[in-house]
Amino acid sequence: MKWPGGKRWLADTVAALFSKRDRYVEPFLGGGAVYFTLKPRTAILADINEDLIAAFTSVRDHPSAVIRRLSVLRINRETFRRYRGASPDTMLDRAVRLLYLNRTAFNGIYRVNAKGRFNVPFGCKKGTKVCDGENLRACSRALKGSTLTSADFRTVLREVRVSDAIYIDPPYTVKHDNNGFRRYNERIFSWNDQVDLARKLNFLAENGAEVVVSNACHKEVSGLYSRQDFAVVEIERASCVAGDAQHRGPCKELLLISRSIGRHADLDGIFKSSGVRARLVAGIR
Ligand SMILES: C[S@@+](CC[C@H](N)C(=O)[O-])C[C@H]1O[C@@H](n2cnc3c(N)ncnc32)[C@H](O)[C@@H]1O
């Protein structure tokens, strides 16, 4: 699933960092690019977006029903408007709505505003398929060992053990910035959330959990993470997607990699072979 801030481009690299821990946890699931690359046997997957979790839960438990419902839907403005305006109650209806809108909206994404309303116009590419049955069945199989929850990250992190592997990909909120994209994020994920999140992750990393964090390339953000417990790596992405053309083009992001990973993984080798440009800025070796 294509998702704003999705990590398909980085998924192989992040997946290569983890050793085989018993359980994988991803509290900011979005489209789950890293999860579907790693395909761990047991996982806790969560996101604050209830419709997204309803979609993954229905795909996991009732793939045939999802496929049956999606495969009869046409791609046109009228159907799009009908689904965009709907507020379904059942898990299956919510799943069908999200998957339909995700496929048919402009740029093929599903995005909600601060009030939780879907806010992308119609506009998918020619040849788009609303229903890829084979892919949905593969996703269903990949999700079999996962627990899916719609919750705030704090609730999920309370359940985490220091023996877990954890991937964190929150909205990229920074403290001071007037860029519209970040102003939008600030309303859904505040600077206080960033601070709270880092505090919990510092504790988990210090106690041996394998933690990888994607975040905005900003000193204030990296400053929240303990230098004893995290390596700070700047990575470059070929092209950033932003609301306006001015913000497209190469851009930097941060990866924070916990000490427990630095001990077993050959970071230089992983970045070299994945083709992702990376520079160790600070922290453990
Ligand atoms: C950058 S996206 C994750 C993208 C994902 N890694 C992928 O590959 O598609 C961030 C996700 O965090 C979720 N989110 C925002 N605030 C949250 C919170 N307080 N607790 C849990 N999830 C949250 C959003 O709904 C969004 O799906």
The ligand as a Gaussian input file, in Angstrom:
#p B3LYP/6-31G(d) Opt

LIG

0 1
 C        5.311000       8.136000       8.211000
 S        3.870000       7.185000       8.436000
 C        4.490000       5.544000       8.509000
 C        4.804000       5.036000       7.148000
 C        5.229000       3.579000       7.104000
 N        6.533000       3.378000       7.676000
 C        5.201000       3.028000       5.686000
 O        6.202000       2.465000       5.210000
 O        4.179000       3.171000       5.010000
 C        3.432000       7.571000      10.080000
 C        2.195000       6.861000      10.616000
 O        2.056000       7.209000      11.987000
 C        0.677000       7.232000      12.319000
 N        0.550000       8.035000      13.557000
 C        0.511000       9.384000      13.702000
 N        0.431000       9.728000      14.998000
 C        0.445000       8.564000      15.703000
 C        0.401000       8.240000      17.088000
 N        0.313000       9.203000      18.021000
 N        0.441000       6.940000      17.468000
 C        0.494000       5.947000      16.529000
 N        0.518000       6.199000      15.187000
 C        0.510000       7.482000      14.786000
 C        0.015000       7.826000      11.096000
 O       -1.342000       7.433000      11.022000
 C        0.885000       7.249000       9.954000
 O        0.281000       6.112000       9.391000

